[in-house]
Amino acid sequence: MIEIKPLHHCDAVITIPGSKSYTHRALILSALADGESELINPLQSEDTGYTVRGLERFGVEIFPERNRLHVRGSGGRLKTGEERISVGNSGTSMRFLTALAALRNGRTLLDGNERMRKRPMADLLEGLSALGVRAYSENGDGCPPVMIESQGLKGGKVKIRGKESSQFLSALLMVAPYSLENVQLEVMGNLSSRPYVDMTLDAMSAFGVDVRNEGYHSFYVQKGQRYLAQEYVIEGDTSNASYFFSAAAITRGKIRVENFNPDSVQGDVGFVTLLEKMGCDVVRGGQWAEVQGKKLQGIEIDMNTMPDIVPTLAVTAAFAQGKTVIKNIAHLRFKESDRMRALSEELSKMGIRVEEGNNWLTIEGGGAHGAEIETHNDHRLAMSFAIAGLVVPGIKIKEEQCVDKSFPNFWETFQKLYSTTPPPL
């Protein structure tokens, strides 16, 4: 457990690591490419480590070098035979490696920890089955462990529900060029977390594959396209930037975040716009943005396109005047924790009034006090509630090491906030 010391003055410059989402995608695409790719500024974390080890089990050679990863691509020819792969609680690794297993000749069993065994996979398994692969949940509940029995991807037309997770669509898109026939993916209903699909399309284009996107309702991938080995720079992680922007907002201080692309297709780049709506001043540069905190006002916002920073917004809202309404977030129940329930419980411990619906949270700002915060083994809860401790004495974060999942040096970076004024003893 770690206790956060209040910050009496905030004026800092922070540099964020590479994007977790782009790192996962670049690893998959470079693993399929023909030739050696160099990934520059990748996020090397617990989650991306699971993807690296899974790719190595498929016969892909990956070598780290300082702030780079060298990936010797397979040209789409993955190692055959029986494989068992564990991904801990990395949902992205599970979804992407499951789809990749469909390109192999052989059987692949993919499993994870107890929480991973509760995370849905049925839509992806049905999609792979429609493309000619035997893909099923071993326990018959649509969750891991999952078995992929494949002699390669045949291709064809797939209907996939877009509401639960965009990762299913992204996973199928990335392997589609290596199918025997053209692939058409038709999205049924609304597509959640659309910016993550934009990241997939952006990365695929950078590695040389075109996708025809028809209004996010249908995607068409021509067979025979191949990924080309690249020197690929991974931009900063806008989700991880959000904690430091929030710190500026609630302390009424000033924080500049570098390695941050204000024009990124990452959805979470929009967090600074939310802070503007809440009353902060924001300045954007070429590869940075700066937030000056002001008196905060509650807002009403649809967060479907920015699900990963709902915890950051919820904690920020606890220090705003009035009510904040966060809507269209039902899919947060299937993350590393049931984030809607967890946020409601932990904010309530701090004395914050929270109401939780099937698809929304309302948070009444003001009156926060210290509390021991259960992280629910969820990295985003740990980092978000740490920010509250900059203002409220007595905030203690349990199992703080869970940040290794996406931001291994978070606590060292967090400490830099105290550089202009040492924390009280």
PESULDA-V148760 format. One record per residue. PHI is phi in radians with two decimals (none if undefined). Layout:
PHI
PHI
This chain:
none
-2.20
-1.76
-1.52
-1.60
-1.03
-1.88
-1.57
-2.67
-2.21
-2.70
-2.49
-2.10
-2.14
-1.96
-1.69
-1.35
-1.13
-1.18
-1.12
-1.12
-1.21
-1.10
-0.96
-1.15
-1.11
-1.10
-1.12
-1.20
-1.21
-1.17
-1.54
-1.18
-1.72
2.06
-1.72
-1.79
-2.10
-1.67
-1.80
1.12
-1.27
-1.44
-1.85
-2.37
-1.02
-1.10
-1.19
-1.10
-1.11
-1.15
-1.02
-1.17
-1.12
-1.12
-1.11
-1.14
-1.52
1.68
-1.55
-1.62
-2.31
-2.19
-1.42
-2.63
0.86
-1.70
-2.40
-2.21
-1.74
-2.07
-1.56
-1.17
-1.62
1.11
1.49
-1.81
-1.54
-1.04
-1.58
1.86
-1.56
-2.45
-2.11
-2.24
-1.94
-2.13
1.00
-2.04
-1.59
-1.08
-1.10
-1.04
-1.05
-1.18
-1.24
-1.24
-1.09
-1.14
-1.11
-1.04
-1.18
-1.52
-1.48
-1.74
2.54
-1.96
-2.25
-1.79
-2.04
-2.45
-2.68
-1.41
-1.06
-1.15
-1.04
-1.26
-1.91
-1.63
-1.21
-2.38
-1.01
-1.08
-1.19
-1.10
-1.15
-1.11
-1.13
-1.08
-1.16
-1.64
1.71
-2.01
-1.48
-2.34
-2.68
-1.48
-1.08
-1.62
1.26
-1.89
1.36
-2.13
-1.08
-1.24
-2.10
-2.03
-2.02
-2.02
-2.45
-2.11
1.90
-1.63
-1.37
1.71
2.16
-1.94
-2.28
-1.81
-2.37
-1.28
-1.72
-1.35
-1.38
-2.78
-1.30
-1.13
-1.09
-1.15
-1.05
-1.07
-1.19
-1.05
-1.19
-1.61
-0.98
-1.06
-1.71
-1.39
-1.24
-2.14
-1.05
-2.13
-2.12
-1.94
-1.86
-1.54
-1.68
1.36
-1.34
-1.65
-1.38
0.92
-0.93
-1.01
-1.21
-1.20
-1.03
-1.11
-1.09
-1.12
-1.10
-1.16
-1.06
-1.11
-1.09
-1.64
1.70
-2.05
-1.74
-2.18
-1.54
-1.83
-1.83
1.08
1.09
-1.73
-2.59
-2.25
-2.18
-2.11
-1.30
-1.11
1.50
-1.25
-2.38
-1.27
-1.89
-0.98
-2.39
-1.65
-2.15
-1.59
-1.67
-1.27
-1.10
-1.52
-1.22
-1.12
-1.22
-1.16
-1.05
-1.12
-1.41
-1.13
-1.10
-1.04
-1.09
-1.12
-1.44
-1.58
1.00
-1.80
-2.30
-2.36
-1.85
-1.90
-1.79
1.10
-2.13
-1.68
-1.09
-1.78
-1.10
-1.44
-1.05
-1.06
-1.26
-1.05
-1.30
-1.09
-1.14
-1.18
-1.09
-1.15
-1.06
-1.12
-1.46
2.18
-1.38
-1.68
-2.25
-2.08
-1.97
-2.05
-1.15
-2.33
-2.81
-2.57
-2.27
-1.99
-1.92
-1.22
-2.39
-1.08
-1.66
-2.06
-1.14
-2.36
-2.03
-2.62
-1.49
-1.90
-1.03
-1.55
-2.34
-1.13
-1.24
-1.85
-1.03
-1.04
-1.10
-1.14
-1.09
-1.20
-1.05
-1.10
-1.11
-1.95
-1.73
-1.42
1.58
-1.80
-1.95
-1.98
-1.93
-1.99
1.09
-2.26
-1.01
-1.22
-1.20
-1.25
-1.97
-1.59
-0.99
-2.41
-1.33
-1.15
-1.14
-1.14
-1.10
-1.10
-1.06
-1.17
-1.31
-1.14
-1.09
-1.04
-1.47
1.53
-1.59
-1.41
-2.27
-2.08
-2.12
-1.94
-1.11
-2.36
-2.71
-2.28
-2.11
-2.26
-1.72
-1.26
1.87
1.42
-1.23
-2.38
-1.15
-2.91
-1.52
-1.70
-1.34
-1.49
0.99
0.93
-2.06
-0.97
-1.25
-1.20
-1.03
-1.25
-1.15
-1.27
-1.04
-1.07
-1.03
-1.18
-1.22
-1.99
-1.84
-1.14
1.52
-1.43
-2.08
-1.83
-1.50
0.89
-1.13
-1.23
-1.13
-1.12
-1.02
-1.02
-2.37
-2.66
-1.00
-1.79
-1.03
-1.19
-1.15
-1.17
-1.01
-1.10
-1.16
-1.11
-1.60
-1.14
-1.51
-2.65
-1.11
-1.14
-1.15
-1.34
